[in-house]
Amino acid sequence: MTKHVIEINDVTKYFGEIHAVDGVNLTFEKGELFGLIGHNGAGKSTLFKMMLGLLPVTSGQICIYGQPIHGETFRQARRRIGYLPENVVFYDNLTGLETLYFFADLKGADKRTCAAILETVGLAHAANRRVRGYSKGMRQRLGFAQALLGKPDILFLDEPTNGLDPEAIREFYQVLRGLQDQGVTMILTSHILAEIQERVDRLAIMKSGKIQALGTLQGLREEIDLPLHFQVGMQHGAETALREKLGSMEQLEIRTEGLEASITCARDKKMAVLNALSSLEGAVCDIIISEPSLEDVFLGYGAKK
Amino acid sequence: MLGIEFGQIKVIAAKEFWDRIRNRWVLAVALVFTLFALSIAYFGAAQQGTVGFRGIEVTIASLVSLVIYLIPLIALILGYDAIVGERERGSLDLLLSMPITRLELLLGKFFGLSAALGFSTLIGFGSVGLLLAYKLNAVSLLHYGRFMLSAILMGMAFLSLAVMVSVIATERIRASGIAISLWFFFVLIFDLLLLAVLVTGGGKIGTDVMPFLLFLNPADIFRILNIFNSEDVRAFYGLATIMPNMLTNAGLLSAAMLFWIVAPLGIALWRFK
């Protein structure tokens, strides 16, 4: 049997009548960057809290390195996990560095690493300033720094880029890539789908406590079979030729505006359309093919029952 | 039952303690205690037309009457938001995601706050004790020391109640309401109720039941420990003959006080889980 880093077996969590998490099965592999997406209240944060052992499961089992998170092994497991909760809150009266010292003590991490971690998350300049004066983005960076204490080999990041500017988001993912190279397993949630779509290795879409879809982005695109879009730049007077060439194809729609044509077709027509377009040499001057974005995929699954 | 890591309790306790040192809470409370103790020691007899130090036993008796109001109030205010405050701010989740058990977190909070209150009490009353030391003999010093120790224990009992409230209450504002109600009950209403029971009982409730009823209030235990337990003061109050033996047993009284420290914490832990 393969030993997964985290194994979630048929886990449910009921809050009275509400099924916050409903029969979830998931496994996470070493060094994987995994995205968990879904609407608010889909059950992502509840799943995180159960993986951390903060909430008991109603039924099912969660194992980290083959061990359940409850019981005597919880401490050992927690020391290997970094967690950034959604809307992280710190103590306003402490400085950034003091905050890290406090959590390092609790986690049994080496306090001498705190300054370097603040440097990694770009907070070195504010290390000795009180958290009271930190901006939202700085607090988020401090939250990430806290999660990195003790060199964890699993990271749970709940909306980690909340409040970060685009530059900071890029830096954040650079740090994640570095951690991934060291074999750290990372599971993150985000509402900004465009931000994670090219960055995660695999993802799961949660809806009403259930895993609705699971796989790589490309896998999900194929599974849900959303149409492809071609953006075609035409020469003057080429529209007729284009319509003649493609008009006979099924499951295909052409819209034109000026010298631009927008073609929507079924995924399996991709090569046929490409061949047809390239045969129009002279009439076509540019082709851009766009795959459905993660947002399209997400909304596509959302529209499915 | 998971094993306890004392290191984790220490980390939480140290944070709570140093927070109160840094925001000058300890200093402020110690100053209040010093000022009150000094005033009572020197001006306590002003009503009788004299000013000046009249002896430690009378000073302790006056201090007890003051501290019995002050320390429960300070302890309840200090501890009522220990857990509910973290929960409301949103910092509890992160704290609990650390390798720490709820018992360790609760004990850490309790001991850290106890240390802050205990330290203020020691500094506040201790400094006055040092000022008076040249006028005191060893026995008087012992009595004064016992007064400070019992004040700290009473503070811990009310802190324990406060921590229990902070676990049970769902909102900070509600917790503060409950804490103030507890203060009213134990400090102002309890003795009146007891008196009412005695009067309506028409003498049927005698000395065999009475001591047990007093054990139901940590503030009363503190009072007995300090006033009735000292022969000079008993004589001063004319209580020498009517006190049941049970109430002069310092060991029993201390055990009752310890119960008041442990029991609310136990309930807090049960509810926290």
Interface residues (C-beta under 8 A of the other chain):
Chain A: K49 L52 L54 G71 E72 F74 R75 Q76 R78 R79 I81 Y83 P85 N87 V88 V89 F90 Y91 N93 F102 F103 D105 L106 K107 G108 G143 Q146
Chain B: L2 G3 E5 Q8 V11 I12 K15 D19 R22 N23 R89 G90 S91 D93 L94 L95 L96 S97 M98 P99 I100
